[in-house]
């Protein structure tokens, strides 16, 4: 069984998740955390949070799970 990129907990994957999040979400001050077997991204100032999903186009997809205080 092939492991998805979002299930890969390495420093290199964390760097890639953060890079893609900045591009896709258009935000800075992001934090990536690996919990429950996948990556999550949090916008530190507001607390907004996204689940990171694999895609077949090269960039990750980000599903917002908490809107935060924006």
Order of alpha helices (4+ residues) and beta strands (2+ residues): alpha-beta-beta-beta-beta
